[in-house]
């Protein structure tokens, strides 16, 4: 394999280790998990804690120059998409249609604004998970309420902590320099004009939409356990260029495998009850936030461990969850890579005189 495609897995950038960021985002998660147990609905607490994780990551993003607005929009979008996904899941045709539309919008926006694309992606992830748990209006609404509660609790908690520490809601967190987005703040009109003026945005949007539809169909045919991880992984890994898609895929597979092995060992050794599960989830959540930019493999491992613990808190045995996640992650990464190559050759076969080698194509550059 050419040296340019080698993936560095062990490189650690300790300058990007921000333990304060993780600490600021854990109070809401602790409260949500404990509250779920206290009201005898641990699954609801775990669901809310999952949303709180996404809202916490949104605190490092900007929407219209505001990180608080990014958290709020992420919360509302995840709530709406989870509600729609739970209802759409009752009909496979509706599932495919919603995934295609959501995937196109997500890919379309990603090239206009990395932060806006990331926020849209959280909504699509909530949609994908929702379709895996189809239900009636009543149950879907109840689920959406818990999701909103998790995001709202995290947003208010972080905003309050920032207020106490004198940290602005725009720009990087002063207690952890460099964690904020470096993207230029643009208004909605500028972002929209940038997106529609670029044919690459449309192409990437279509690629994401088709890839997600294929991933959902693959899960439907194979009847995979926790199959929503397949399209979710494909969505996260798929990037406009080959290098980031390939590198991100390898790192996520290795990190997920590490998280799965660690979760299996901890389960075998500790045989954890609900108290230990919550304690481990808090530690895993802190690691996930703190190591986000230190090393992608460590981040994926911590994220996997956190997700497995939440599902265990919700009532599913860890042993039936861990390896399902790895299998679906592997399939999702493979599908993302296949999607990129197929898209590349379709585009260049349809454009006479265009570049014919991946090495010279800009979409293969980082």
N, C-alpha and C positions, 0 to 999 in steps of 0.2 A: 504494500500500500504506500503511495507517495507520502513523503514526510509531512506535507502540508495538511494531510487528512488525519494525522495522528492526534489522538485526544489526550490531553493532560488531565489525569484523574487525581493526582496526589498533590498538586500545587495548592498551597494554603496562603491566603493573603490575610495575615492577622491585623493589618491596618483597617480591614473592613469588618472586624469583629466589634459589634456594638451591643454589649450586654445590657446597656441602659434601655435600648429600644425594646428588647425582649421583656425586660422588667416592667416597662410602662404598659405593655399590652397583655400582661397576664392577670391583673386583678379582675377584669371582667370575665375572663374564661374561668377562673377559680369560682367566682360567684355563681356563674351559670351552671357549672357542673354540680356544685354543692346544692344549689337550689333545686335542680332536677331530682336529686336523691331525696331531699327533704319533702318535696311534694309528691314523692313516689312516682315520678315520671322521669327516670334517668335517660330514657331515649330522647325525650324532649330537650333535656339539658345538653345532651351530646349533640343534637341537631343545632341548637343555638350556639354551642361552643365552636362548631364547625364554621358557621357563618361569621362568628367573632374572629376567627383566624383570618378569613378573607378581608374583613373590614380592617383588621390590624395591618395587613399588608398594604391596604389602600392608603393608610396613613403616610406612606412614603411616595405616593403618587400625587399628581396635580390635575385638577379639572378646573379650568378657567382660573388658574393661578392659586387655587386653594386646596390644601390637603384635607381640610375638614369637609369640604364639598365633595371631594373624591370618596371619602368614607360614606357620606350620606347617600350619594348616588349609587354607590356599590350596594349598599344595604337595600335601597328601594328596588333596584334592578334585580337583585337576587330574589327578593320577595316576590316580585311580579312574575319573574321567569319560573320560579319554583311552582307558583300557583298554576300558571299556564301549562307547564310541563306535566304536572300531576294530572291535570285534566286531559291533556293531549295524549297521555300514555294509554288512555282507554281505547284509542283507535290508532293502529299502526300507521295508517296513511297520514293522520294528523301529526304523529310523532315525526315522521320523515319530513313533512312539510315544514313544521316548526324548526326542526334542526337545520334544514337547508336555508331557510330565511335567516335564522340566527347566525349560522356559520358565515353566510355571505356578508352580513352586516359587520360581524366581528373582524373578518379578514379585510374588508373594505376600509374600516376605520383604523386598523392597525398601522397602515402605511402613512396615514395622515398624522396620527399622534400615537406614540407608543403608550402613553398613559391612558388615553381614551380607549385604545384597543384593548388594554389590559382590563379596564373596568368592564368593557363589553364582554370580555372572555369570562369574567366571573358570573355574569348573568347566564351565559350559555352553559357553563358548568352546572349551575343550579337547575337550568332547564333539562339537561341530560339526566341528572340524578332524579329529578321529578318524574320524568317519563318512565323511570325504572320502578316507580312506586305509584302506579295509577290508582285513582280513587275518586270518590264522589266530591261534590262541591263542599260538603261539610268537612270532610276529612282534609281536603286540599286546603281549605281556608285555615283550619286549625294548624296544619303544618306550616303554612305561610306566616302565621302569627308568631310561631316559635322562631322561624328564620329571621323575621323582622326584629324580634326581641333581642336575638343574639347580636345582630349588626348594630342596632340602636344602642344597646348596652356598651358595646365596644367603642362606638363613636363618642358617646357621652363620657365614658371613662377616660379615654385618651385626651379628649378636649379638656376635661377637668384637670388632669395631670399636667398637661401643657400649660394651662392657665396658672396652676400653682408654681410651676417652674419658670414661668415667664417665657415660654417657648411660643413662637409665632405659628399660626396656622398656615403660613405660606413660607416657601423656602425650606432649606434643610433644618432638621431638628438641631437646635444649638447644643443640646447635650450629646449629640452623636453626629458630628459634621460629616457630610457626604452621603447621608442616607436619603436625602430628598432627590427628586427627579432633576436631571440636568436638561430636560427638554425645554425648548422655548415656549413661553406662555403665549398662546394665540387665542383669539376669540373664535366663537363658533363659526362665523362666516368664513374666516380664513381657513379653518380646518376643513370645512365642507368644500370650499373651492379647490383646496389642495388635493382632496380625494378625488373629486369628479374630473379634475384636469389630468389625472394620471391613469393611463390604461392599465398600468401595472396593478393599481388598486383593485380594478375590476377583475383582472385575471386572478389575483391572489384571493379575492373574495369568493370567486367561483371555485377555485381549488379547495379552499377550506370547506365550502358548502358540500361539494361532491365527496370529499374525504370523510366528512362527518356522516353523510348519508350512507356511505359504504361501511363505515365502522358500526353504525347502528344496525344495518342489515346483517353484517357479519355476526354481531352479538345475537341477533334474532335467530339466525340459522344455527349457530353453534350452541345456543342456550347456555351461555357462559354464566358462571356465578359472579355476582357483583360486576356484571358486564358493562356498566356505565363507565368503568375505569378505562375501557378500550377507547371509545370516542373522546373521552376527556383527555387522555394522554396524547392522542393524535392531535387534538386541538392545541394543547400546550406546546408540544414539540414542533409542530409545523411552523416554519418561518419562511419568509420570501426567498431567502438564499439557502443554498445547499449546505454550506459550512456550518451555519448555526443549527440547521435541522439535524444534520449528521452528528455534530458534537453534542447538542442537547439531548438527542436520542440515546447516545452511548452513555452519557453521564447519568441520565435518568434511569436507565436500565440497571446500571451498576449500583447506583444509590438505592434504588428500590430493592434490589436483591440484598444489599447490606441491611436495609431496614427490616426486611422480611426475616432474614436469618437472626438478627438481634431480637426481634419480637418473639420468634419461636423459642430462642434460648431463655428469654426472660419468663415466658409462659411456663416452660418446662421446669425452671428453677423455683419460681416464686408461687406458682398456682394462685395468681392474684385474685383477691376479692374486690369489691367495689371501691373500698378506701384506697387500696394500693393502685388500682387502675386509675383513679383520679389523680393520685400523687404522681404516677408515671406520666399521665397525660400533661400535667402542668410542666414537668421537667422537659418533656418532648416538645411542648409548645414553645417554651423558652429557647430551647436549642434551635428550633425551626426559625424563629425570628432573628436570633442572634447570629446564626451561621449562614444567613441567606446569601451573603456576598463573600463569605470566607472561602467556601469551597462548594461547588454545585453538587458533588456526590454526597458530602456530609449533609447538605440541605435536603436533598431528596430522601436520604435515609431517615432523617429526623421527621420529615413530613409524612413519610410512609408509616413510621412508628406511631405518630400522633393519630393518623387516620385509623389505623388498626385499633388503637386504644379506644377511640370514640365509638367505633362499631361494637367493640367488646362491652363498653359501658351501656350501649343501647340494648345489649342482650344477645348478640351473636358471639359464639365462641371464637377466640382468637385463632385457634388452630384451623378453623374453616375459612378464615378470611385472608391470612397472610399470603399464602401461595396463590390464591386467586388474584390478588393484586399484582403480583409479579408477572403472572401469565398474561393478564390483560395489559399491563404496562409494556411488556415485550411486543405483543401484537400491535398495540397502538403506535409504538415507535417504528416498527417495521412498516406499518401502513403509511405513516407520514413520509418515510423515505421513498417508498414506492410511488406515492402520490407526487412527490417532487420530480422524480425522474420521468414519470409518464407525462406530467404537465410540461416539462422541459422539451421533450421530444415532439409532443403534439404542437406546441407553439412554433418550434423551429422547422418542422416539416410543412407547416402552413404558411411560412414566410419565406418565399423564394429569395435566395441570395443572402439569407441571414446566417449568422454564425452557426457552425455545425458541431462545435466541440464544447463540452461543458467547461473546460479549463479557460475558455475565452469569453464565456457568457457572464455578464455582470451578476446574474442571480446566483451564481456559484461562488461569489466572493463574499467575504465577511464584512 
